[in-house]
Amino acid sequence: MNKSTPPATGEWLVGRAVERTDPCLRTGAQYVESLRDGRAVILGGRDVEDVTKEPQLRRGIDTLAGLFDAQFDPETREEVTSIEPKSGNRIATGWLVPRSKDDLKRHLATIRFSTLHTFGVFGRPPDYGPVKAIGFMAFNHLVKKEEPGAIDKIERFIEIGQRHNLVSADIIIDVQTSRKLPMPEQEGRLRVVEQRKDGVIVSGIKAGNSVMAQGNIGTISMPPPNPTMPDECMLWSVVPSHVEGIKNILREPATTGLEHPEDHPLDSAGEEGDGMLLFDRVFIPDEYVFSFKNKATSGAYYTLGRFAQFKIAARLSYRAEIFAGAAQAIVDALGTDHIQGVRALVADVCAYAATLRAFMVAAVERAQATESGVFLPDPVMVTACRLHSVVGLPGIMQHLRELSGQGLISRVPRATWERQDIGPLLDRYLPGYKVSAREKNRLFNLIWDMSSSGAALRIALFENLNATPAAPLREELYRTYDRSEGLAIIRKKAGLD
Ligand SMILES: Cc1cc2nc3c(=O)[nH]c(=O)nc-3n(C[C@H](O)[C@H](O)[C@H](O)COP(=O)(O)OP(=O)(O)OC[C@H]3O[C@@H](n4cnc5c(N)ncnc54)[C@H](O)[C@@H]3O)c2cc1C
């Protein structure tokens, strides 16, 4: 660590101090311990006293804990950690501010790892959380005219995030009310209700907030620009999950039937909670108010979110590789791989995966530094990738269901299979092609969790909507894709002026 810089303690933000052995990295157990901080979480009408003791949250917490342990495993350490150049500390790569293409490739490596670990069904893994802070740093040149002090605050926040290996949720989107109401008339819109010398007090409600109940902090940033947005709602900031005045109202769990991992290989690894966050006069110290009443920041949703878009697209590109593997595993197990129509469906899934992969390679190869010196992937490639991935995903999930046929419903729970009057007969009657009946059953349990379960639908909804749905992506692509050369050729050929 640079000896001249005092350690970033960030007491208010970090909350529960958990003893650690490494300056910046936390083990899975230390991450789990950090969540026992008295946060207010409500699930099914109940106050959850300790999220780590709540089975529906704990499974997801354990899955995320595996990502922290990977930081210490010699086999995976390089994939998920990096040396922070200023301090010399080894940090979680998610918190690395990218200064080169190589740094972006390090980010890709960590996203790949977390996607394979979670099957990509956690949209907000720990490597995602710092995106908004990094985006803010990348575009400081837009912010600094109005708020010259913002960069120091954001740098300190990033340092705290690095030092404490924090998991951050995104707090962006406002709740649904009548979309005809102008923003100032929307009573619940999160806003600063009191400005003090030492900080601000905010009240209101926010939607989504995936992983906030299982993470440490949430980064507040602004939703897509709207001309009626009142000044007091223009806020970029951060709050800890345990802060006084916040209540996290969780949706009902989507993972069910979890008696044994054999029955639900994916759902049994849990899920990330989504919920609405109620803010009741929450105090945020000034050092964490990165931007307030700044019109440049409030109008730059897409620009400031560019790094987030990249991470989401990258996760989906690795998920697509898993889908391609799933399609092949299905046709192998059923012995349908010789049928032309079946091979065509598998090829569609392969084309989806290959396209997303190609977008990601191009995005990184064409990466450039922003005016503020942060390296970001080519935004047009990222937007096109996100659009293609979002629009194509329902079709890919349908392909898995189509390829599976009755496999998705002729599944038998482990407890039934273990009955002596049934199991041996199923073993005889249901074998697949070069796989036993029980193995085939396990495969379709997994395919069910990937394509058809409640949790599969929840992640499909997530992919469709999170951090910019297809409609604004199309608008963004229309605005930014350079087709001037093609246009000139057409105009010339058609004899247009
Ligand atoms: C599982 C899940 C997890 C989420 N997690 C988070 C999170 O972690 N953080 C966070 O901030 N948000 C989160 N969200 C919220 C998500 O960002 C929003 O749902 C998304 O931005 C769409 O906004 P909305 O739901 O308010 O849609 P609304 O504005 O209420 O619109 C409803 C529908 O109308 C249509 N529509 C509206 N406006 C337009 C338009 N201009 N052009 C075309 N069609 C339009 C669209 O079909 C849209 O879906 C999550 C959502 C889901 C489903």
The ligand as a Gaussian input file, in Angstrom:
#p B3LYP/6-31G(d) Opt

LIG

0 1
 C      -35.851000      -9.163000     -12.063000
 C      -35.630000      -7.673000     -12.133000
 C      -34.551000      -7.136000     -11.441000
 C      -34.317000      -5.760000     -11.472000
 N      -33.244000      -5.258000     -10.793000
 C      -33.029000      -3.922000     -10.790000
 C      -31.927000      -3.372000     -10.064000
 O      -31.114000      -4.106000      -9.492000
 N      -31.787000      -2.031000     -10.020000
 C      -32.654000      -1.202000     -10.664000
 O      -32.480000       0.019000     -10.596000
 N      -33.700000      -1.691000     -11.376000
 C      -33.905000      -3.015000     -11.443000
 N      -34.973000      -3.522000     -12.152000
 C      -35.919000      -2.586000     -12.787000
 C      -35.649000      -2.430000     -14.276000
 O      -34.511000      -1.633000     -14.465000
 C      -36.902000      -1.779000     -14.903000
 O      -37.928000      -2.748000     -14.812000
 C      -36.675000      -1.363000     -16.349000
 O      -35.750000      -0.318000     -16.428000
 C      -37.989000      -0.918000     -17.010000
 O      -38.572000       0.107000     -16.282000
 P      -40.025000      -0.075000     -15.654000
 O      -40.182000      -1.441000     -15.132000
 O      -40.213000       1.042000     -14.679000
 O      -41.005000       0.071000     -16.899000
 P      -42.198000       1.076000     -17.095000
 O      -41.652000       2.438000     -17.316000
 O      -43.172000       0.949000     -15.999000
 O      -42.821000       0.574000     -18.458000
 C      -43.562000      -0.654000     -18.561000
 C      -43.370000      -1.211000     -19.961000
 O      -43.854000      -0.268000     -20.915000
 C      -43.028000      -0.284000     -22.084000
 N      -42.350000       1.023000     -22.236000
 C      -42.234000       2.003000     -21.324000
 N      -41.538000       3.039000     -21.811000
 C      -41.220000       2.721000     -23.078000
 C      -40.528000       3.383000     -24.108000
 N      -40.021000       4.594000     -23.957000
 N      -40.404000       2.753000     -25.299000
 C      -40.911000       1.524000     -25.492000
 N      -41.557000       0.842000     -24.546000
 C      -41.723000       1.435000     -23.354000
 C      -41.995000      -1.371000     -21.869000
 O      -42.476000      -2.575000     -22.432000
 C      -41.914000      -1.476000     -20.343000
 O      -41.450000      -2.734000     -19.907000
 C      -35.207000      -4.900000     -12.179000
 C      -36.276000      -5.450000     -12.880000
 C      -36.491000      -6.815000     -12.867000
 C      -37.664000      -7.372000     -13.625000

